[in-house]
Amino acid sequence: MAEDGGAATHLSKWRSLNGLPELFQDRVLTKTAEEFAKELSSRGVLTHQSLSGLSLIERYREQGGTGKIIGEIIGSGVEINLI
């Protein structure tokens, strides 16, 4: 995950210095998030619940995700670094 040279790199370095394991990108979670972002955009709303009533963990499991600890941050704005 720490290959972008930005926040992920800094976070990974900090975690390493503090004896914590490196974070990794969950491709299923990324796909779930991208699809949900498109849904929210088309609906013009900000919510953690899909139009069909599914929560994040339900959407993630539906896509085949197996992670135990996941989360989502939802925001809007012109510049993503401000969210």
Buried (B, 14 or more C-beta within 10 A) or exposed (E): EBEEEEEBEEBBEEBEEEEEEEEEEBEBBEBBBEEBEEBBEEEEEEEBEBEEEBEBBBBBBEEEBEEEEBEBEBEEEEEEEEE
